[in-house]
Amino acid sequence: MLTADIGAGWRRARASGDPEAAVPWSDTPSRDRALSADWQPGQPRERDSAAPWSAIPARDPSGRLPWGEAPPAEARSASAWNAVPPRDHAAAGGWDSSIRPRDVRLRLLYNPKPARKDLGTAQAFQRCDEFGPRVDAAEALRRSVYLPGTLPLAFDFAGARYSPGTTPEVFFDFVYVAPIRAIQPVDSGSAPRWQSARRLDLRRALRWGPGQSKDPAGVGIAYPDYDGPVIAIEPAVEPDILETYMIANSVQLVVLPERTPLEATGLNVGRDIDAYSWQFSAQLLGRTSLNLVRPDAGGPKTVELTINGHVWVFLIERYSSQGKFPAERFTIGGVSRTQLLAEPYAPKASAVNAVDINAVQACNDQLTDTGFTLSWDSANQYPPDWTIAAGAFSYQDQTPMQVIARVAEAIGAVVKPARDSDALSVIPRYRAAPWAWAGELMERIIPAEIVGEWGSEWSPQPEWNSCYVSGTSHGVAVDVRRTGTAGDKPAPDVYDDLITGTDAARSRGIAELAKGGNQEIVTLSLPLFPEATAPGLIEPAMLCEVRDIDGTWRGLCLATEIAAEGVGAARVTQTVRLERHH
């Protein structure tokens, strides 16, 4: 192998000292290939023109290669040494295959790939378990925990920690290692639905006709041209729309005042819009629990029921038993404390008003010395209060609750009992007429995403547009007619001794007209959310907005029923019946 250090750089050839003897490089005489012979020691031809060749010292004899036959050059590609034609500099690469490495070890500098940075901090992206079955961690843990039973192999350590011997022949391992599962999405399908746009600022809408307040809360300001009541209703809270709703239900049943817990199943709580007390029923699992709530000579026992934060207080007024050896079951029933104002607990009385009296005063007189309070906000909320003329208000052998219910019925109102206190309210059955529900504030919003079961029943009624309301021996006679109609479809006439004021007659007439028209009774089954989560508990006489799949509609709650499978972490269902007008 020759060393490149002996080569000369490229430059123009300098002129020879003897111009006559010099042979130009570009005019090489042709040779006869047939007469060519192998290389042999050369004979000097013309010493004057020959350049003296000096002895070349051997550098590396082992790497010397013998001279072979040189291939002929291609004359067409030959060019003068002193004229280097220019190449395409723009297309030429800086490095080409003409350069060869001298030292093989230098190739290691270019071959290794760049080292990867931050291998320890890189995050691996994997797919989660999108469509797999939901895993209940509590249930999986319960199945994995060992519980001693009656099997042949049962362990009982008497509350002490299990420690095997030093060299036991057999020992057991109770260590539980939770399996590693892929995460599961919760809200992967909570995409918004396209539907009709909601109307905003309904409280600022102005309707043609008699002026009515649209304030969301009472402001206590007297309107110069309107002397009616100001309706104060809190707007409904928007419920959260989720793909999956997980509710940790909590059911507790205790005996008051000791707060002794009871073991019960099949708990049921309900109330109708016309009922003035909540109804309760449950099944007890033992005679010991029955003895704690069995009525005795002292009267009925009191229990407190708490379901997801909603509290009821009931009087246990009846029970029944059924047994078949060796099992027995007891069923109890109760009512809320407002039942103390009715039979069989409250005494009956008879009276007649000798002087003019207001309706609110007549009801408050029935609660004297009973400990109960009445809420009748006629200044900021319906129903209205009116004056009952002397001699018009009379009753015979009636309980206080019967008297209050009769006064409320005279103006189309109902009695709303408190769930856990000695209180009751008189509220309108229809806070607004069905044809005006579109502009009213709703108290509850029920989206279709939380409804588990539903049903409906078509219940058409005559479409009345007028009603004749009148007193009897006292009072006024008013023909209540729906605005914008001819009043040619009258409802049955209403006669009541307590219709002694125009406001009372108008309120009763609207309630009668609201009962007519094409309507259906819709039944919805949904969870009972805690108090802080919408929609929560839906009570009778509440106006509800149902955001159904086919569209949004509004209805009046007629009845509510809550069912719980048992105490503790049990399944709870709320079923409501709504009156929907078409």
C-alpha positions in Angstrom: 0.0 0.0 0.0 1.5 3.4 -1.1 1.6 6.3 1.2 -0.1 9.4 -0.2 2.5 11.7 1.2 4.7 11.4 -1.9 2.1 12.8 -4.2 2.4 16.3 -5.6 -0.4 18.9 -5.6 -2.2 19.9 -8.7 -0.7 22.9 -10.5 0.3 24.1 -13.9 3.3 22.3 -15.4 6.4 24.6 -15.6 8.3 24.9 -18.8 11.3 22.6 -19.4 14.8 23.9 -19.7 15.1 22.6 -23.2 12.1 23.6 -25.2 13.2 21.6 -28.2 13.5 18.4 -26.3 10.3 18.8 -24.3 7.4 16.6 -25.4 3.9 18.2 -24.8 1.5 16.2 -22.7 -1.3 16.7 -25.0 0.4 15.2 -28.1 1.2 11.6 -27.1 2.1 9.3 -29.9 0.0 6.2 -30.3 1.4 2.8 -29.5 0.8 -0.5 -31.2 -0.8 -2.8 -28.6 0.1 -5.8 -30.6 3.8 -5.0 -30.2 3.6 -4.3 -26.5 5.5 -6.5 -24.2 5.7 -7.1 -20.5 7.5 -4.6 -18.3 11.3 -5.2 -18.4 14.2 -3.1 -17.4 14.0 -0.1 -19.6 16.7 1.1 -22.0 17.6 4.7 -22.2 16.4 6.3 -25.4 17.6 9.8 -25.3 19.5 10.7 -22.2 19.3 14.4 -23.0 15.5 14.6 -23.0 14.9 11.9 -20.3 14.2 13.0 -16.8 16.5 11.4 -14.3 14.6 8.8 -12.1 15.9 8.5 -8.7 15.7 5.4 -6.6 12.4 5.1 -4.7 12.9 3.9 -1.2 10.7 1.0 -0.2 8.2 1.9 2.4 6.2 -1.2 3.2 7.4 -4.2 1.2 4.5 -6.3 2.6 1.9 -4.1 1.1 3.5 -3.8 -2.3 1.2 -4.8 -5.2 2.6 -6.1 -8.5 2.0 -3.9 -11.6 -0.6 -5.4 -13.9 -1.9 -4.5 -17.2 -3.4 -1.1 -17.2 -6.8 -0.7 -18.8 -6.9 1.6 -21.8 -8.2 5.0 -21.1 -11.2 6.4 -22.9 -10.0 9.1 -25.2 -13.4 10.8 -25.5 -13.4 11.7 -21.8 -9.8 12.9 -21.8 -9.2 16.6 -21.3 -6.2 18.8 -21.0 -4.6 18.9 -17.6 -4.5 22.6 -17.4 -8.3 23.1 -18.2 -10.5 21.6 -15.6 -14.1 21.9 -16.8 -16.5 23.2 -14.1 -19.1 20.9 -12.6 -22.6 21.6 -11.4 -21.7 23.1 -8.0 -25.3 23.4 -6.9 -26.0 19.7 -7.3 -22.7 18.4 -6.2 -22.6 17.0 -2.7 -19.8 17.8 -0.4 -19.0 14.2 0.4 -19.0 11.4 -2.2 -17.9 7.9 -2.5 -14.4 8.9 -3.7 -13.1 9.3 -0.2 -12.1 6.2 1.6 -11.3 5.9 5.3 -7.7 5.4 6.1 -8.2 4.0 9.5 -11.0 1.4 10.0 -11.3 2.5 13.6 -12.6 5.9 12.5 -15.9 4.4 11.3 -17.0 3.9 14.9 -17.3 7.6 15.3 -20.1 7.9 12.7 -22.0 4.6 13.1 -23.5 4.7 16.6 -27.0 6.1 16.9 -27.7 9.1 19.1 -28.4 8.2 22.7 -32.0 8.5 23.9 -32.7 11.1 26.5 -35.0 10.9 29.5 -35.7 7.2 29.2 -36.7 7.0 32.8 -39.2 9.9 32.7 -41.1 8.9 29.5 -44.8 8.1 30.0 -46.3 5.0 28.3 -49.6 5.8 26.6 -52.0 2.8 26.7 -55.8 2.4 26.1 -58.1 2.1 29.0 -60.9 -0.3 29.5 -63.6 1.6 27.6 -66.3 -1.1 27.0 -65.6 -3.6 29.8 -68.0 -4.4 32.6 -68.0 -2.1 35.5 -66.0 -3.3 38.5 -67.4 -2.9 41.9 -64.4 -2.6 44.2 -66.4 -2.9 47.4 -68.1 -6.1 46.1 -64.8 -7.6 44.9 -63.2 -6.9 48.3 -66.2 -8.5 50.1 -65.8 -11.6 48.0 -62.1 -11.8 48.7 -62.4 -11.4 52.5 -62.6 -14.7 54.3 -65.6 -15.1 56.6 -65.8 -18.2 58.8 -68.8 -20.4 58.2 -70.1 -23.9 59.0 -68.0 -25.7 56.4 -65.7 -28.5 57.5 -62.7 -26.2 57.2 -63.6 -23.1 59.2 -61.1 -20.8 61.0 -61.9 -19.0 64.2 -59.0 -17.1 65.8 -61.1 -15.5 68.5 -60.1 -12.0 67.5 -56.4 -12.7 67.8 -53.8 -12.3 65.0 -52.9 -15.6 63.2 -49.2 -16.4 63.5 -48.0 -19.8 62.3 -45.3 -21.8 64.2 -41.6 -21.7 63.5 -41.6 -25.0 61.5 -45.2 -25.9 60.9 -46.2 -28.8 58.7 -49.1 -26.8 57.3 -49.7 -23.1 57.5 -52.2 -20.7 55.7 -51.7 -17.4 54.0 -54.6 -14.9 54.3 -52.9 -12.1 52.5 -55.1 -10.5 49.9 -53.5 -8.7 46.9 -55.9 -6.6 45.0 -55.7 -7.3 41.2 -54.5 -4.6 39.0 -57.2 -3.5 36.6 -57.2 -1.1 33.8 -58.9 2.2 34.5 -62.4 2.7 33.2 -63.8 6.0 31.8 -66.7 7.7 33.6 -67.8 10.5 31.4 -66.7 9.2 28.0 -70.2 9.5 26.5 -71.4 12.7 28.0 -71.7 14.5 24.6 -74.2 17.4 24.5 -77.4 16.8 22.7 -78.8 19.1 20.1 -82.2 20.4 21.0 -84.3 23.5 20.9 -82.7 26.6 22.5 -83.9 27.5 26.0 -85.6 30.7 26.5 -83.7 33.0 28.9 -84.8 35.8 31.1 -88.3 34.5 31.6 -88.6 36.6 34.7 -88.3 39.8 32.6 -91.0 38.8 30.1 -94.0 41.1 30.0 -97.4 39.6 29.1 -100.3 41.6 27.8 -103.1 41.8 30.3 -103.3 42.5 34.1 -99.9 43.2 35.5 -98.3 40.4 37.6 -95.1 40.4 39.5 -92.2 38.4 38.0 -89.8 38.9 40.9 -88.0 35.7 42.0 -88.2 36.8 45.6 -90.5 39.1 47.6 -89.2 42.6 47.7 -91.9 44.1 49.9 -92.6 47.0 47.5 -96.2 47.9 46.9 -97.1 48.2 43.2 -99.3 51.3 42.5 -101.5 49.5 40.0 -101.5 46.0 41.4 -102.7 45.0 44.9 -102.4 41.2 44.4 -99.9 38.9 46.0 -96.3 38.7 45.0 -95.2 35.1 44.2 -91.8 34.2 45.7 -90.5 31.0 44.2 -86.9 30.0 44.1 -85.8 28.9 40.6 -85.0 25.3 40.1 -81.4 24.2 40.3 -79.9 22.8 37.1 -79.0 19.1 37.6 -75.6 17.7 36.5 -75.8 15.5 33.3 -73.4 12.6 33.7 -72.8 9.3 31.9 -72.9 7.4 35.2 -74.6 8.4 38.4 -73.1 6.7 41.6 -75.1 7.4 44.7 -74.1 6.0 48.1 -77.6 5.5 49.5 -77.9 5.7 53.3 -81.1 4.5 55.1 -81.5 4.8 58.9 -84.5 4.0 61.0 -84.3 4.8 64.7 -86.7 4.9 67.6 -87.1 8.3 69.4 -86.0 9.7 71.8 -83.4 7.0 72.5 -82.4 6.7 68.8 -82.3 2.9 69.0 -81.7 1.6 65.5 -84.2 -0.9 64.0 -83.5 -3.7 61.5 -86.1 -3.4 58.8 -86.7 -4.1 55.1 -89.2 -3.1 52.5 -89.4 0.6 53.7 -92.0 2.7 51.8 -92.8 6.4 52.2 -95.4 8.3 50.2 -97.9 11.1 50.0 -100.7 12.2 47.7 -101.4 15.8 46.8 -104.7 15.7 48.7 -103.3 13.9 51.8 -102.4 16.0 54.8 -99.9 13.4 56.2 -97.0 11.2 55.0 -97.7 7.5 55.0 -95.0 4.9 56.1 -94.7 1.2 56.1 -91.9 -1.3 56.8 -91.2 -4.9 57.7 -89.3 -5.7 60.9 -87.0 -8.7 61.1 -87.6 -9.7 64.8 -89.8 -9.6 67.7 -87.3 -7.5 69.6 -87.6 -4.7 67.0 -91.4 -4.9 67.2 -91.4 -4.5 71.0 -89.5 -1.2 70.6 -92.2 0.4 68.4 -95.4 -1.5 69.5 -98.1 1.0 70.6 -99.1 0.7 74.2 -101.2 2.5 76.8 -99.0 5.6 76.5 -99.9 6.0 72.8 -98.0 5.4 69.6 -94.2 5.3 69.4 -92.2 7.7 67.3 -89.5 6.7 64.8 -87.2 8.8 62.6 -86.4 7.8 59.1 -83.5 9.3 57.2 -82.9 8.5 53.5 -80.0 10.2 51.8 -80.3 13.2 54.1 -84.1 13.6 53.8 -85.7 13.2 57.3 -89.2 12.0 58.2 -90.7 11.6 61.7 -93.6 9.0 61.9 -96.0 7.8 64.5 -96.3 4.0 64.5 -100.1 3.5 64.8 -100.6 -0.1 63.6 -98.7 -3.3 63.1 -99.4 -6.9 61.9 -97.6 -10.2 62.3 -97.2 -13.3 60.3 -95.1 -16.4 61.2 -94.4 -19.9 60.1 -92.0 -21.9 62.2 -89.2 -21.1 62.5 -89.5 -17.7 60.9 -91.7 -14.7 61.7 -92.2 -11.3 60.1 -93.9 -8.1 61.4 -95.3 -5.3 59.3 -95.6 -1.8 60.8 -97.4 1.3 59.5 -97.2 4.9 60.5 -98.1 8.5 59.6 -96.4 11.9 60.0 -97.1 14.0 63.1 -99.8 16.1 61.4 -102.1 13.2 61.9 -102.3 14.3 65.5 -104.7 17.0 64.3 -107.1 14.4 62.8 -108.8 11.3 63.9 -108.4 9.4 66.1 -106.1 11.6 68.1 -107.7 15.1 67.9 -111.0 15.9 69.5 -114.0 16.9 67.4 -115.7 20.3 67.9 -118.6 22.4 66.5 -118.6 26.2 66.1 -119.9 29.2 64.1 -118.3 32.6 63.7 -120.3 35.3 65.3 -118.2 38.1 63.8 -116.3 38.6 60.6 -113.0 36.6 60.5 -110.2 36.1 58.0 -109.5 32.7 56.6 -105.9 32.6 58.1 -107.3 33.5 61.5 -109.9 30.7 61.3 -107.2 28.2 60.6 -104.9 29.5 63.3 -107.7 29.2 65.9 -107.8 25.4 65.2 -104.1 25.1 66.2 -104.4 26.8 69.6 -102.6 24.9 72.4 -101.6 22.1 69.9 -98.0 23.0 69.4 -98.4 23.1 65.6 -97.7 26.2 63.4 -99.4 27.2 60.2 -97.7 28.8 57.2 -100.1 30.8 54.9 -98.1 33.5 53.2 -100.8 35.5 51.5 -98.7 38.6 51.2 -95.8 37.1 49.2 -97.3 33.9 47.9 -100.7 32.4 47.0 -103.3 31.4 48.2 -105.0 34.7 49.0 -106.6 35.5 52.3 -110.1 36.9 52.5 -112.8 37.9 55.0 -115.5 35.4 56.0 -118.7 37.1 56.9 -120.3 36.5 60.3 -122.4 33.3 60.3 -120.8 31.9 57.0 -118.2 29.8 58.8 -119.8 27.0 60.7 -118.9 23.3 61.3 -120.1 20.5 63.4 -118.2 17.5 64.9 -115.0 18.1 62.9 -111.3 17.8 63.9 -108.9 20.7 63.4 -107.4 19.2 60.3 -110.8 18.7 58.7 -111.6 22.4 59.3 -108.3 23.6 57.9 -108.7 21.3 54.8 -112.2 22.6 54.2 -111.0 26.2 54.2 -108.2 25.4 51.8 -110.5 23.5 49.5 -112.8 26.5 49.3 -110.1 28.4 47.2 -108.6 25.4 45.4 -105.7 24.9 47.8 -104.2 21.9 49.6 -102.6 21.2 53.0 -98.9 20.5 52.8 -97.6 18.7 56.0 -94.0 19.0 57.2 -91.9 15.9 57.1 -90.1 16.1 60.5 -91.7 19.0 62.5 -95.0 20.1 63.9 -95.9 22.4 61.1 -98.2 22.5 58.0 -98.7 24.9 55.1 -101.6 25.9 52.9 -100.5 26.1 49.3 -102.4 26.3 46.0 -103.0 23.1 44.1 -102.2 25.0 40.9 -99.7 27.7 41.6 -100.4 28.8 38.0 -102.9 27.7 35.5 -101.6 25.0 33.1 -101.9 27.3 30.1 -99.5 29.7 31.8 -96.9 27.1 32.8 -94.5 28.1 30.0 -93.8 31.5 31.7 -93.6 30.2 35.3 -90.6 29.3 37.3 -90.2 25.6 37.9 -89.3 24.1 41.3 -87.7 20.9 40.0 -85.9 19.9 36.7 -86.0 16.2 35.7 -83.7 15.3 32.8 -84.2 12.1 30.9 -80.7 10.9 31.8 -81.8 10.1 35.4 -85.1 8.4 34.7 -84.9 4.6 35.0 -88.6 3.7 34.3 -91.5 5.6 32.9 -95.1 5.2 32.0 -98.2 7.2 31.0 -101.9 7.1 31.1 -104.2 9.2 28.8 -106.8 10.9 31.0 -108.8 13.5 28.9 -111.2 16.0 30.5 -113.6 18.5 29.0 -111.9 21.7 27.9 -113.7 24.2 30.1 -113.1 28.0 29.7 -115.4 29.4 32.3 -116.8 28.5 35.7 -119.5 30.0 37.9 -118.4 30.3 41.5 -120.8 31.6 44.2 -121.5 31.6 47.9 -124.8 30.4 49.4 -126.4 32.4 52.2 -123.4 34.8 52.3 -120.8 35.9 49.8 -120.4 36.8 46.2 -121.1 35.3 42.8 -118.3 35.4 40.2 -118.2 34.1 36.6 -114.5 33.2 36.2 -113.6 33.1 32.5 -110.3 32.2 30.9 -108.7 35.3 29.2 -108.9 35.2 25.4 -111.8 32.8 25.2 -115.6 33.4 24.7 -116.4 31.5 27.9 -118.9 29.2 26.0 -117.7 26.0 27.6 -118.7 26.3 31.3 -117.5 23.9 34.0 -120.0 22.6 36.6 -121.1 25.5 38.9 -119.4 25.7 42.3 -121.3 26.7 45.5 -119.5 27.1 48.8 -120.5 28.8 52.0 -116.9 30.2 52.3 -116.9 32.0 49.0 -117.4 35.4 50.5 -114.7 37.4 48.6 -113.8 38.0 45.0 -110.2 36.8 45.4 -111.5 33.6 46.9 -113.9 33.1 44.0 -111.3 33.8 41.4 -108.8 31.4 43.0 -111.4 28.6 43.1 -112.5 29.2 39.5 -108.9 29.0 38.2 -108.4 25.7 40.1 -111.6 24.2 38.5 -110.7 25.3 35.0 -107.1 23.9 35.4 -108.6 20.4 35.9 -109.9 20.3 32.3 -108.4 19.8 28.9 -106.4 17.0 27.3 -104.0 15.6 29.8 -102.1 12.5 30.7 -100.7 11.1 34.0 -97.0 10.4 33.6 -95.1 8.1 36.0 -91.4 8.5 36.4 -89.0 6.4 38.5 -85.7 8.1 39.4 -83.1 8.0 42.1 -83.5 10.0 45.3 -80.6 12.3 45.3 -79.3 14.0 48.5 -80.6 17.4 49.5 -77.5 19.2 48.1 -77.9 17.5 44.6 -80.6 18.4 42.1 -83.4 17.4 41.7 -83.5 15.9 45.2 -86.9 15.1 46.7 -89.9 16.0 44.6 -93.0 16.7 46.7 -96.6 16.9 45.6 -97.9 20.3 44.3 -94.4 21.1 42.8 -94.2 22.3 39.3 -91.6 20.2 37.4 -89.9 20.6 34.1 -89.2 17.3 32.3 -86.5 17.3 29.7 -87.6 14.3 27.8 -85.9 12.7 24.8 -88.7 14.0 22.4 -88.8 17.5 23.9 -89.3 19.5 27.1 -92.6 19.6 28.9 -93.9 20.7 32.3 -96.2 19.1 34.8 -97.7 19.1 38.3 -96.5 16.5 40.8 -99.6 14.6 42.1 -97.9 12.0 44.3 -94.5 10.9 45.5 -93.4 7.4 46.7 -90.0 6.4 48.0 -89.1 2.8 48.3 -85.9 1.4 50.1 -85.0 -2.2 50.2 -83.7 -2.0 53.8 -81.6 0.0 56.2 -77.9 0.7 55.6 -76.5 1.0 52.1 -79.7 -0.2 50.4 -81.2 0.5 47.0 -83.5 3.5 47.0 -86.1 4.5 44.3 -88.3 7.6 44.0 -91.5 7.4 41.9 -93.5 10.5 41.0 -96.8 11.0 39.2 -97.0 14.1 37.1 -100.1 15.7 35.5 -99.2 16.8 32.0 -101.5 19.1 29.9 -101.5 19.0 26.1 
